[in-house]
């Protein structure tokens, strides 16, 4: 609330206020029950006590929640915060209690999982403390986001586990109420002892209510409040509006927010004000518009003068009373008398005013027209921003949603930023740039092709759906019985493979038949999409590419379903891989995007298919420097299309947009796009540099781990939480990710290969070292691996050591290859997110004090050598083997009895709460334990590999693309330094370059070439393209 030391008023029920502004909503059948008395003390209105350094008023960008998607919200973009270690700091706010009574005292604060955020709230009246309670303890009961009746329908919980990670706005109140009298009161926030693990405290507001229930406005309604007490807080700060009638007839002002950003209440909001028409030349009365302009995000308000005789419904479709050249003076204030004006401007009729989220309290913010902000950005693109190339990209399409409102200035901004698709003449675009979401069936494809007519030859991107799954078939349907048996015979599966005669097999039979039934069912679905792809090519032409955005947020985040992410493309179900980057919204390592591309390349390699990648610029949320890292990495990893989804103007889109408040993101879009244009000569026909190291990602582990038993009592994070979703074991698949990223940290080029690749011997001899992580192994792959090791390869196995086969039966073949005996692993962690649970994870045990230090994280297997040549390198405390080495022929096999990826990364993780978006607690793990490095690198070092590219600083990722014109070296800085000065690089090259050129610095670099290696030095910011030109 904007207190201003004035009396607080009763909160008007939301439904009642809606009727005054939105005639489209129906009247209630009866008078609503009296609303509870509510007093809101907004965080940004607290005053830290004199001399106190603990509490500080701050913008949401400095908190755990700064993002446009939700569902962690900061009302008016402001709160009051204090460091985790602060004690006895005080912040005060004076309020007025409107009536005598009992009041529950709620603190609405940010509460990411597993940490303490302890703070005290006191209420004083008449120089007497009448209420005191300590909030934010890890075991306190809280109302959380999404817990209303229409979603999870949960009473207050202590800790809440969401599969995707964090949406942990929390409102907490003890049952004992404060007995308050009408009149002045003082609310005090005090920092108190905050036990480890401790997080910084961020309080959005303190709310006093006469209601005794654990509920709030919108908690019972679908699509309404997803975060507790949001509406009470928003409604408590009035936002007054008035305008001057510059028309020649009486008018009203039609107010319109195009879409709204409050997930999932993203809907246009309409208002028609005032109730009576305003005479020509007169000012309207002040009207509270805080139900049209909801300052949970930056917002845009379109203002249009319409005939004063119209009602709300008619006003929506009737033309404006005057043209767009007529200026409408507008004022916005905090009070109904207009004494505290927030801004005034002349609005061209029908144009949009940008309301910064913090306009009600941040004196540095102003109201502006969206078109004026766009004009400023266009001017900056011409005069201030770095432009690496004179023209837009001609090879790589850059997609991004703009306009929706028909504004010419929005299209001009899109053009200025460098987008080369879906712009009208005379803007420069690619000839083939058509794009449509979504054509989900054959008839929709044919209908849209007919609609395009002669333009269908320029249609490029055909989407079959967004965040879809391939689906499955009902294997117990009799229609699949004979096709299943024919499929078994086609794959030459025998009684020995199946346990039954293939001619008598049923998909739902024994475990082996169930395994093959899943594969058969998946291939049936692949055939459906293969047919849709064929229909699309016939309807639009050979240039069309089909795909569907595969969301990486479900199940094992940023891993992807094995059948859908790999096998579907091997079987050519679609002709283009499509995925998205929302890493800034999930508790994954920032570098995980590198694993995503390795996964996609593992799928597209079979038929050289293109990758269409969403690189999301959405702000607030995505920091501009990480957007630039991901943008350049995507190009360096071989992406053929870059898609920014929805960009702007912000008022025209729901929860995905770039706010006008973040000009640095528009600059990053511009510079990354033109950087790509500058290197296209090295992208045409380019191929990634061959890797000599591979990580296995196979169906045996991927399909079985989802069904593995999860002992919630043994996992302390699951044990302490209410599970808002079913946790699946993800340790093996996460370890494949983490091992891949560890090897990239060690500056090796790394591929992902499947067990099918091994069985089919596809390019197996290319690799000198192969890393395996999983409890399950395809038994048919092991003989191939054994021969490969004998011929000189180095195998490194961990995270379960394949003690089960693809049928979930005990398996000895991989253990025999490793030369060890080991049972099932002990487990104390079943599902982790690297930046959420893993930093706090407890070790099951540790290595023997006389050996290299190693913690058993998540899994622990004590091994015993079974081969005389097997050597124990590290022991556990109990004396059993933790790490072993077995020479075999010309090669070696290493075994590690833990989840080595998790154990490695944990040494560099920080025990801090994870923040959803923004820069708070955002970091790249870099300080790895030397012993962890040594154990992780056993495999690659035994292979005596010469790296393709090395830098003088660990944490720089190199990606190499080679074509006839030279080599494109993409460098991504995954350290925590804004710039790495004087970085020394060494790159293997089959040719002596005529020039080594830095795109970021726009200059040639001094270099030497000797014995097949290029050496140069550069200052590396977050990322750069280096061109090695022939």
GILINMO-V286164 format. One record per pair of residues at least 4 apart in sequence whose C-alpha atoms are under 6 Angstrom apart, sorted by sequence separation. I is the first residue (numbers start at 0). J is the second residue. D is the distance in Angstrom with one decimal. If there is no record, write none. Layout:
I_J_D + I_J_D
//
This chain:
17_21_5.4 + 18_22_5.7 + 123_127_5.3 + 148_152_4.0 + 193_197_5.9 + 230_234_5.9 + 261_265_5.4 + 289_293_5.7 + 309_313_5.8 + 310_314_6.0 + 357_361_5.6 + 379_383_4.9 + 380_384_5.2 + 414_418_5.6 + 451_455_5.2 + 479_483_5.8 + 488_492_6.0 + 492_496_5.9 + 494_498_5.2 + 508_512_5.4 + 512_516_5.8 + 516_520_6.0 + 535_539_5.9 + 536_540_4.8 + 552_556_4.8 + 560_564_5.6 + 561_565_5.5 + 562_566_4.8 + 563_567_5.2 + 568_572_5.7 + 596_600_6.0 + 600_604_5.7 + 603_607_5.5 + 617_621_5.7 + 626_630_6.0 + 629_633_6.0 + 632_636_5.9 + 634_638_5.2 + 667_671_5.9 + 670_674_5.9 + 698_702_5.4 + 700_704_5.6 + 714_718_5.9 + 729_733_5.9 + 730_734_6.0 + 734_738_5.8 + 743_747_5.3 + 755_759_6.0 + 756_760_5.8 + 788_792_4.2 + 796_800_5.8 + 803_807_5.4 + 804_808_5.4 + 811_815_5.9 + 832_836_5.6 + 833_837_5.0 + 855_859_5.4 + 874_878_5.5 + 875_879_5.5 + 887_891_5.4 + 899_903_5.9 + 901_905_5.9 + 931_935_6.0 + 932_936_6.0 + 936_940_5.9 + 961_965_6.0 + 997_1001_5.6 + 1008_1012_5.6 + 60_65_5.2 + 123_128_4.4 + 145_150_5.8 + 146_151_4.8 + 147_152_4.8 + 260_265_5.3 + 309_314_5.7 + 332_337_5.4 + 413_418_6.0 + 438_443_5.4 + 487_492_5.5 + 494_499_4.9 + 536_541_5.3 + 551_556_5.5 + 559_564_5.9 + 567_572_5.3 + 603_608_4.9 + 616_621_6.0 + 633_638_5.5 + 742_747_5.8 + 756_761_5.1 + 787_792_5.6 + 788_793_5.8 + 803_808_5.3 + 814_819_5.5 + 831_836_5.3 + 864_869_5.8 + 874_879_5.6 + 886_891_4.3 + 961_966_4.5 + 997_1002_5.6 + 1008_1013_4.6 + 59_65_5.6 + 122_128_6.0 + 123_129_5.6 + 146_152_5.1 + 217_223_4.9 + 218_224_5.5 + 259_265_4.7 + 277_283_5.8 + 333_339_5.6 + 358_364_5.6 + 438_444_5.6 + 494_500_4.9 + 506_512_5.4 + 507_513_5.3 + 551_557_4.5 + 711_717_5.4 + 712_718_5.3 + 803_809_4.5 + 804_810_5.4 + 831_837_6.0 + 846_852_5.7 + 874_880_4.4 + 875_881_5.4 + 885_891_5.5 + 960_966_5.6 + 996_1002_5.8 + 1007_1013_5.7 + 47_54_5.8 + 64_71_5.8 + 122_129_5.8 + 146_153_5.0 + 217_224_4.7 + 258_265_5.9 + 259_266_5.4 + 332_339_5.4 + 402_409_5.4 + 506_513_5.5 + 649_656_5.3 + 711_718_5.5 + 802_809_6.0 + 803_810_4.6 + 846_853_5.2 + 874_881_4.7 + 885_892_5.1 + 960_967_5.1 + 996_1003_4.2 + 1007_1014_5.3 + 122_130_5.0 + 258_266_4.9 + 259_267_5.8 + 332_340_4.0 + 420_428_5.0 + 551_559_5.5 + 649_657_6.0 + 802_810_5.1 + 845_853_5.8 + 873_881_5.2 + 884_892_5.8 + 959_967_5.8 + 995_1003_5.6 + 996_1004_5.7 + 1006_1014_5.4 + 121_130_5.3 + 258_267_4.3 + 331_340_5.8 + 332_341_5.0 + 419_428_4.3 + 420_429_6.0 + 647_656_5.7 + 649_658_5.4 + 845_854_4.5 + 871_880_6.0 + 873_882_4.9 + 884_893_4.6 + 959_968_4.9 + 995_1004_5.5 + 1006_1015_4.5 + 121_131_4.4 + 257_267_5.0 + 331_341_5.5 + 419_429_5.9 + 506_516_4.6 + 645_655_5.8 + 646_656_4.5 + 845_855_5.9 + 872_882_5.3 + 883_893_5.6 + 958_968_5.7 + 120_131_5.7 + 256_267_5.5 + 331_342_5.5 + 645_656_5.4 + 646_657_5.3 + 844_855_5.4 + 872_883_5.3 + 883_894_5.2 + 958_969_5.0 + 120_132_5.6 + 256_268_5.3 + 330_342_5.9 + 354_366_5.7 + 420_432_5.4 + 842_854_5.8 + 843_855_5.4 + 871_883_4.5 + 882_894_5.6 + 957_969_5.7 + 43_56_5.3 + 119_132_5.6 + 142_155_4.5 + 215_228_5.4 + 255_268_5.7 + 330_343_4.3 + 353_366_5.8 + 842_855_5.3 + 870_883_5.5 + 882_895_4.5 + 957_970_4.9 + 119_133_4.3 + 141_155_4.6 + 255_269_4.7 + 305_319_4.9 + 306_320_5.6 + 329_343_5.5 + 353_367_5.4 + 497_511_5.6 + 842_856_4.9 + 870_884_5.2 + 881_895_5.8 + 956_970_5.7 + 118_133_5.6 + 119_134_5.9 + 140_155_5.2 + 141_156_5.2 + 254_269_5.6 + 304_319_5.8 + 305_320_4.5 + 329_344_5.6 + 352_367_5.7 + 353_368_5.7 + 869_884_5.6 + 881_896_5.0 + 956_971_5.1 + 118_134_5.3 + 140_156_4.8 + 254_270_4.8 + 304_320_5.6 + 328_344_5.8 + 352_368_4.6 + 353_369_5.6 + 869_885_4.3 + 908_924_5.7 + 955_971_5.6 + 59_76_5.1 + 117_134_5.4 + 140_157_4.4 + 253_270_5.9 + 328_345_4.3 + 351_368_5.8 + 352_369_6.0 + 862_879_5.7 + 863_880_6.0 + 868_885_5.9 + 907_924_5.1 + 955_972_4.8 + 58_76_5.8 + 59_77_5.5 + 117_135_4.3 + 139_157_5.1 + 253_271_4.7 + 327_345_5.3 + 351_369_5.8 + 861_879_5.0 + 862_880_4.7 + 907_925_5.9 + 955_973_5.8 + 58_77_4.7 + 116_135_4.5 + 117_136_5.4 + 138_157_5.0 + 252_271_5.7 + 326_345_5.5 + 327_346_4.9 + 861_880_5.5 + 907_926_4.9 + 954_973_5.1 + 57_77_5.8 + 115_135_5.9 + 252_272_5.4 + 326_346_5.3 + 907_927_4.8 + 954_974_5.5 + 57_78_5.6 + 115_136_5.0 + 251_272_5.6 + 326_347_4.4 + 397_418_5.4 + 906_927_5.4 + 56_78_5.8 + 57_79_5.9 + 115_137_4.8 + 325_347_5.6 + 326_348_6.0 + 397_419_5.9 + 398_420_6.0 + 705_727_5.5 + 758_780_4.9 + 906_928_5.7 + 989_1011_5.9 + 56_79_4.3 + 114_137_5.7 + 144_167_6.0 + 268_291_5.6 + 324_347_5.9 + 325_348_5.7 + 757_780_5.7 + 850_873_5.7 + 988_1011_5.3 + 55_79_5.5 + 143_167_5.9 + 144_168_5.6 + 323_347_5.5 + 342_366_5.7 + 433_457_5.7 + 438_462_6.0 + 439_463_4.7 + 704_728_6.0 + 768_792_5.9 + 772_796_5.8 + 987_1011_5.8 + 988_1012_5.5 + 999_1023_5.7 + 55_80_5.4 + 143_168_5.6 + 251_276_5.3 + 323_348_4.6 + 433_458_3.9 + 434_459_5.9 + 437_462_5.0 + 438_463_5.1 + 767_792_5.0 + 768_793_4.7 + 769_794_5.1 + 770_795_4.7 + 771_796_4.6 + 772_797_5.0 + 773_798_5.2 + 774_799_4.0 + 776_801_4.9 + 987_1012_4.4 + 54_80_5.3 + 143_169_4.7 + 250_276_5.1 + 391_417_5.6 + 431_457_4.1 + 432_458_6.0 + 433_459_4.8 + 434_460_4.5 + 435_461_5.6 + 436_462_5.2 + 437_463_5.3 + 754_780_6.0 + 768_794_5.9 + 770_796_5.9 + 772_798_5.0 + 773_799_5.1 + 774_800_5.7 + 775_801_4.5 + 778_804_5.9 + 986_1012_5.4 + 998_1024_5.5 + 9_36_5.5 + 10_37_6.0 + 54_81_4.5 + 142_169_5.5 + 249_276_5.5 + 250_277_5.4 + 431_458_5.9 + 432_459_5.4 + 437_464_5.3 + 546_573_5.5 + 774_801_4.4 + 777_804_5.6 + 847_874_5.4 + 986_1013_5.1 + 53_81_5.1 + 141_169_5.8 + 142_170_5.1 + 249_277_5.2 + 431_459_5.9 + 545_573_5.4 + 610_638_4.9 + 615_643_5.1 + 773_801_5.7 + 774_802_5.6 + 775_803_4.6 + 776_804_4.9 + 777_805_5.2 + 846_874_5.6 + 847_875_5.0 + 903_931_5.3 + 985_1013_5.6 + 997_1025_4.7 + 141_170_5.5 + 249_278_4.5 + 545_574_5.2 + 546_575_5.2 + 548_577_4.8 + 549_578_4.9 + 610_639_5.5 + 611_640_4.6 + 612_641_5.3 + 613_642_4.6 + 614_643_5.4 + 774_803_5.9 + 775_804_5.0 + 776_805_5.8 + 828_857_4.5 + 846_875_4.0 + 847_876_4.3 + 985_1014_4.6 + 996_1025_5.5 + 141_171_4.7 + 249_279_5.7 + 544_574_5.6 + 545_575_5.6 + 547_577_5.9 + 548_578_5.0 + 609_639_5.7 + 612_642_5.9 + 613_643_5.6 + 775_805_5.9 + 827_857_5.3 + 845_875_5.9 + 846_876_5.2 + 984_1014_5.6 + 996_1026_5.0 + 248_279_5.6 + 276_307_4.7 + 544_575_5.9 + 826_857_5.4 + 984_1015_5.5 + 995_1026_5.6 + 53_85_5.7 + 247_279_5.4 + 826_858_4.8 + 951_983_5.2 + 995_1027_4.8 + 246_279_5.8 + 575_608_5.7 + 579_612_5.8 + 580_613_5.8 + 825_858_5.5 + 950_983_5.6 + 983_1016_4.5 + 43_77_5.1 + 568_602_5.7 + 575_609_5.2 + 576_610_4.8 + 577_611_4.7 + 578_612_5.4 + 579_613_4.4 + 580_614_5.3 + 824_858_5.6 + 825_859_5.1 + 950_984_4.6 + 982_1016_5.4 + 994_1028_5.4 + 43_78_4.7 + 53_88_5.2 + 244_279_5.2 + 245_280_5.7 + 377_412_6.0 + 575_610_5.8 + 576_611_5.9 + 577_612_5.6 + 824_859_5.1 + 949_984_5.8 + 981_1016_5.7 + 982_1017_5.2 + 992_1027_5.7 + 993_1028_5.8 + 42_78_4.1 + 43_79_5.7 + 244_280_5.2 + 569_605_5.8 + 824_860_4.8 + 860_896_4.5 + 949_985_5.3 + 981_1017_5.3 + 982_1018_5.8 + 992_1028_5.3 + 993_1029_5.5 + 42_79_4.8 + 51_88_5.9 + 244_281_5.7 + 565_602_4.4 + 735_772_5.8 + 859_896_5.5 + 948_985_5.6 + 981_1018_5.1 + 992_1029_5.0 + 243_281_5.6 + 377_415_5.9 + 583_621_5.7 + 617_655_5.8 + 859_897_4.7 + 948_986_4.4 + 980_1018_4.3 + 0_39_5.5 + 243_282_4.2 + 617_656_5.0 + 618_657_4.6 + 858_897_4.9 + 947_986_5.9 + 979_1018_5.6 + 0_40_5.7 + 242_282_5.6 + 271_311_5.9 + 617_657_4.9 + 618_658_5.7 + 858_898_5.5 + 947_987_5.2 + 979_1019_5.0 + 0_41_5.1 + 48_89_5.5 + 222_263_5.2 + 223_264_5.7 + 242_283_5.5 + 532_573_6.0 + 623_664_5.1 + 731_772_5.9 + 821_862_4.8 + 978_1019_5.4 + 47_89_5.9 + 48_90_5.4 + 222_264_5.1 + 241_283_5.4 + 525_567_5.9 + 731_773_4.8 + 820_862_5.5 + 855_897_5.3 + 978_1020_4.1 + 47_90_3.9 + 256_299_5.9 + 529_572_4.1 + 820_863_5.1 + 977_1020_5.8 + 46_90_5.2 + 241_285_5.0 + 256_300_5.0 + 528_572_4.9 + 819_863_5.4 + 45_90_5.8 + 46_91_5.1 + 240_285_5.4 + 255_300_5.7 + 303_348_5.2 + 819_864_4.3 + 45_91_5.3 + 239_285_5.7 + 240_286_5.2 + 255_301_5.1 + 303_349_4.4 + 818_864_5.9 + 819_865_4.9 + 856_902_5.4 + 45_92_4.8 + 130_177_5.5 + 239_286_5.1 + 254_301_5.8 + 302_349_5.3 + 525_572_4.9 + 818_865_5.2 + 239_287_4.3 + 254_302_5.1 + 472_520_5.6 + 818_866_5.0 + 238_287_5.2 + 239_288_6.0 + 253_302_5.9 + 301_350_5.4 + 471_520_5.9 + 972_1021_5.0 + 237_287_5.9 + 238_288_5.6 + 253_303_5.1 + 285_335_5.7 + 301_351_4.0 + 972_1022_5.7 + 238_289_5.3 + 252_303_5.5 + 300_351_5.1 + 818_869_6.0 + 923_974_5.7 + 971_1022_4.4 + 237_289_5.9 + 252_304_4.6 + 299_351_5.9 + 300_352_5.1 + 923_975_6.0 + 970_1022_5.4 + 251_304_5.8 + 299_352_5.4 + 970_1023_5.4 + 251_305_5.6 + 299_353_4.6 + 250_305_5.4 + 298_353_6.0 + 299_354_5.9 + 969_1024_4.7 + 111_167_5.3 + 250_306_4.8 + 251_307_4.9 + 298_354_5.1 + 693_749_5.3 + 695_751_5.8 + 696_752_6.0 + 697_753_4.7 + 968_1024_5.9 + 110_167_5.4 + 250_307_3.8 + 297_354_5.8 + 692_749_4.9 + 693_750_4.6 + 694_751_4.9 + 695_752_5.1 + 696_753_5.0 + 697_754_5.0 + 968_1025_5.0 + 249_307_5.3 + 297_355_4.7 + 690_748_4.9 + 693_751_5.4 + 695_753_5.5 + 109_168_4.9 + 110_169_5.9 + 297_356_4.3 + 690_749_5.3 + 967_1026_5.0 + 109_169_5.9 + 124_184_4.9 + 296_356_5.2 + 108_169_5.5 + 123_184_5.7 + 966_1027_5.0 + 107_169_5.6 + 123_185_5.1 + 294_356_5.1 + 965_1027_5.6 + 107_170_4.2 + 122_185_5.7 + 965_1028_4.7 + 106_170_5.5 + 122_186_4.7 + 965_1029_5.0 + 106_171_5.4 + 121_186_5.8 + 964_1029_5.7 + 105_171_5.3 + 121_187_5.0 + 105_172_4.4 + 120_187_5.7 + 731_798_6.0 + 838_905_5.8 + 104_172_5.5 + 120_188_4.9 + 119_188_5.7 + 119_189_5.0 + 838_908_5.4 + 118_189_5.8 + 147_218_4.6 + 148_219_4.8 + 118_190_4.9 + 147_219_5.8 + 149_221_5.0 + 838_910_5.2 + 103_176_4.6 + 118_191_5.7 + 700_773_5.8 + 102_176_5.2 + 692_766_5.4 + 101_176_5.7 + 102_177_5.1 + 691_766_4.3 + 694_769_5.7 + 700_775_4.8 + 817_892_5.6 + 101_177_5.5 + 117_193_5.3 + 691_767_5.4 + 692_768_4.9 + 693_769_4.8 + 694_770_4.7 + 695_771_5.3 + 699_775_5.3 + 101_178_4.6 + 692_769_5.8 + 699_776_5.3 + 100_178_5.9 + 699_777_5.6 + 100_179_5.6 + 99_179_5.7 + 145_225_4.9 + 99_180_4.2 + 144_225_5.2 + 99_181_4.9 + 114_196_5.2 + 115_197_4.7 + 116_198_5.4 + 144_226_4.3 + 465_547_5.8 + 466_548_5.3 + 98_181_4.4 + 114_197_5.3 + 115_198_6.0 + 462_545_5.9 + 464_547_5.1 + 465_548_4.9 + 466_549_4.9 + 97_181_5.1 + 116_200_5.3 + 455_539_5.3 + 459_543_4.5 + 460_544_5.2 + 461_545_4.8 + 462_546_5.2 + 463_547_5.1 + 466_550_4.7 + 96_181_4.8 + 243_328_5.4 + 459_544_5.9 + 462_547_5.1 + 96_182_5.1 + 242_328_5.6 + 95_182_5.3 + 242_329_4.4 + 7_95_5.5 + 95_183_4.4 + 241_329_5.9 + 6_95_5.2 + 94_183_5.9 + 95_184_5.8 + 241_330_5.5 + 94_184_5.4 + 240_330_5.9 + 448_538_5.9 + 93_184_5.9 + 240_331_4.6 + 93_185_4.5 + 109_201_5.8 + 239_331_5.5 + 92_185_5.8 + 108_201_5.7 + 239_332_5.0 + 92_186_5.3 + 108_202_4.3 + 239_333_5.9 + 71_166_5.5 + 91_186_5.7 + 108_203_5.4 + 238_333_5.3 + 70_166_5.4 + 91_187_4.6 + 107_203_5.6 + 71_168_5.2 + 90_187_5.7 + 107_204_5.5 + 793_890_5.4 + 795_892_5.9 + 797_894_5.8 + 90_188_5.1 + 789_887_5.5 + 791_889_4.3 + 792_890_4.9 + 793_891_4.9 + 794_892_4.6 + 795_893_4.6 + 796_894_4.9 + 797_895_4.7 + 89_188_5.5 + 106_205_4.6 + 789_888_4.3 + 790_889_5.6 + 791_890_3.9 + 793_892_5.8 + 797_896_6.0 + 798_897_5.2 + 89_189_4.6 + 105_205_5.6 + 789_889_5.4 + 798_898_4.2 + 88_189_5.5 + 105_206_5.0 + 728_829_4.8 + 729_830_5.2 + 789_890_5.4 + 87_189_5.9 + 88_190_5.3 + 104_206_5.9 + 728_830_5.1 + 788_890_4.8 + 87_190_5.1 + 104_207_4.7 + 86_190_4.8 + 87_191_5.8 + 103_207_5.6 + 85_190_6.0 + 86_191_4.8 + 102_207_5.6 + 103_208_5.4 + 102_208_5.0 + 699_805_4.4 + 102_209_4.6 + 101_209_5.9 + 714_827_5.0 + 83_197_5.8 + 713_827_5.3 + 714_828_4.9 + 83_198_4.9 + 83_199_4.1 + 82_199_4.5 + 81_199_5.9 + 81_200_5.2 + 80_200_5.3 + 80_201_4.3 + 79_201_5.8 + 79_202_5.4 + 78_202_5.6 + 78_203_4.6 + 795_938_5.6 + 793_938_6.0 + 601_751_5.8 + 42_202_5.9 + 42_203_4.9 + 42_204_4.7 + 738_900_4.7 + 41_204_4.3 + 737_900_4.7 + 40_204_5.5 + 40_205_5.1 + 39_205_6.0 + 734_900_4.7 + 39_206_4.5 + 38_206_5.7 + 38_207_5.0 + 37_207_5.6 + 37_208_4.4 + 768_939_5.8 + 36_208_5.5 + 36_209_5.3 + 35_209_5.5 + 555_729_6.0 + 35_210_5.6 + 767_942_5.9 + 747_946_5.8 + 744_954_5.3 + 75_294_5.1 + 75_295_5.7 + 74_295_5.0 + 0_235_4.9 + 1_236_5.3 + 0_236_4.5 + 399_642_5.8 + 395_639_5.7 + 396_640_5.2 + 397_641_4.9 + 398_642_4.5 + 399_643_4.7 + 400_644_5.6 + 395_640_5.7 + 397_642_5.8 + 398_643_6.0 + 399_644_5.0 + 400_645_4.2 + 401_646_5.9 + 399_645_5.7 + 400_646_5.4 + 401_647_5.0 + 586_832_5.9 + 587_833_5.5 + 587_834_5.8 + 586_834_4.9 + 21_270_5.8 + 586_835_5.9 + 20_270_5.0 + 416_669_4.7 + 688_959_5.5 + 687_959_5.8 + 688_960_5.9 + 687_960_4.5 + 686_960_5.3 + 685_960_5.6 + 686_961_5.4 + 685_961_5.1 + 685_962_4.5 + 76_356_5.4 + 75_356_5.2 + 76_357_5.1 + 75_357_5.0 + 681_964_5.9 + 392_676_4.1 + 388_673_5.7 + 391_676_5.9 + 387_673_5.6 + 681_967_6.0 + 387_674_5.4 + 22_311_5.8 + 388_677_5.1 + 511_806_5.4 + 622_917_5.8 + 510_806_5.8 + 620_916_4.1 + 620_917_4.9 + 635_958_5.7 + 584_915_5.3 + 584_916_5.6 + 583_916_5.3 + 635_969_5.4 + 299_650_4.9 + 265_653_5.6 + 257_650_5.7 + 258_651_5.7 + 260_653_4.8 + 257_651_5.3 + 258_652_5.7 + 259_653_5.7 + 260_654_5.0 + 628_1022_5.4 + 258_653_5.5 + 67_619_5.6 + 66_619_4.5 + 65_619_5.8 + 66_620_3.9 + 65_620_5.6 + 160_720_5.7 + 159_720_5.0 + 160_721_5.9 + 158_720_4.4 + 159_721_4.9 + 160_722_5.0 + 161_723_5.4 + 160_723_5.7 + 68_654_4.8 + 67_654_5.6 + 111_912_6.0 + 66_916_5.3 + 63_914_4.1 + 64_915_5.1 + 65_916_5.3 + 63_915_5.9 + 65_917_5.5
//
